[in-house]
Amino acid sequence: MTPSLAAPVAVITGAARGMGAATARRLAASGWRLVLVDACADDPALAYHLARPEDLASVVGDCGGPDTAVGVTADVRDQAGMDAAVATAVERFGGLDAAVAVAGAITGGPDAWDVSDEAWQAMIGINLEGPWRLARAAVPALLARPAPRRGRFVAVASTGGLVGLPRLSAYCAAKAGVIGLVRALAAELGPHGVTANAIAPGSTATAMLDASAAVYGLPDTTEFATHHMLPRLLDPDEPAALLAWLCSEDSGAVTGAVLPVDAGMSAR
C-alpha cells in the first residue's frame, strides 16, 4: 500500500528492537506512517543492555525513512517525551489513529517481599506507567479525529500478567496492571468509537527473555519452551502480527480484550 495523505498514523513505543520493531515493520508494509519511540539508553535497575540509537535508526530506515517514519528518543516514564512523540505524529503526519505500547523491561530474582525499591519502581514505571503515559498523551489525539473514528490503543501485557511466575513478582504485578488499565480504557473509549486491547505473549526470543534466563540461572532460553503447548519459543514477529491486526480496521469489533499469543502457555 502506497502511503498517502489518508494513510493511518501510529505511535509505537519500544520500537528499536524486538516486538516493537517487528510491529513497526508490519504496519509500515501496510501503509502506516509511524512515530517510533525508544529510550535508546540503559537503565541502572536492569542487568542487560537496552536498544541503542543506531537500532532505532535502522528500524526507521526499514519503515521507509523520513517520509513515512520518524524516530523519537524518549523514556516512556517521561510525560513530556510521550507528549512530544504524539505531537510529532500530529505535526508531521496530520493526526493519530493508533497508539501501541510495546516498551517493556524485566528484572527479578528475589521473592516478592525482598524486591528492592529500585527494581519495583523500574518494573512498574516502564511496564505500567509507560502505557498509561502513552494513553495520557495519545487519547486526546485519537479523539481529535472526526467521527466515525477508527482509533486504536494497544498494549503489550504478558502471560506473566495472567499466571504467577516465581521471582518475577514486580514484573507480573505491572503486566497485570496493564490488563486492568486497558479494560478501563476500553470502557471509557467505547462510546467514542475507539478500541483498547492488550496482548499477552508467552516466551518470545528477545533480549528480555535472555534476561529472564539469567534470573533463573539458566544457560540459555530453550527451557522456557517446555512451558508452551507448542514446544518452541515465539518469534517477535508472531505477537507483532496480532498487534498489527489489532490496529487494523478488521479488529473494529474487538475491545477490552486480552488476547494470548503464547503457544498455549496460559492454557496449561
GIDA-V547583 format. One record per backbone hydrogen bond with DSSP energy under -0.5 kcal/mol. CO is the residue of the C=O (numbers start at 1). NH is the residue of the N-H. Records with the same first field share a line. If there is no record, write none. Layout:
CO->NH, NH
This chain:
4->7
8->33
9->97, 98
10->35
11->100
12->37
13->102
14->17
17->20, 21
18->22
19->23
20->24
21->25
22->26
23->27
24->28
25->29
26->30
27->30, 32
28->31
33->10
34->36, 70
35->12, 37
36->72
37->14, 15
38->74
43->46
52->55, 56
53->57
54->58
55->59
56->60
57->61
58->62
59->63
60->65
61->64
64->67
65->68, 69
68->34
70->36
72->38, 74
75->78
77->79
78->82
79->83
80->84
81->85
82->86
83->87
84->88
85->89
86->90
87->91
88->92
89->93, 95
90->94
97->152
98->11
99->101, 154
100->13, 102
101->156
111->114
112->115
116->120
117->121
118->122
119->123
120->124
121->125
122->126
123->127
124->128, 129
125->130
128->132
129->133
130->134
131->135
132->136
133->137
134->138
135->139
137->141
138->141, 142
139->143
140->144
141->145
142->145
151->195
152->99
153->197
154->101
155->157, 199
158->161
159->162, 163
165->168
167->109
168->172
169->173
170->174
171->175
172->176
173->177
174->178
175->179
176->180
177->181
178->182
179->183
180->184
181->185
182->186
183->187
184->188
185->189
186->190
189->192, 194
190->193
195->153
196->256
197->155
198->259
199->157
200->261
201->159
202->204
203->234
204->206
206->210
207->211
208->212
209->213
210->214
211->215
212->216
213->218
214->217
221->224
222->225
223->226
224->227
225->228
229->231
230->232
234->205
235->238, 239
236->240
237->241
238->242
239->243
240->244
241->245
242->246
243->247
244->248
245->248
248->251
249->252
251->254
253->255
257->198
258->260
259->200
261->202
262->265
263->229, 230
264->267
265->268
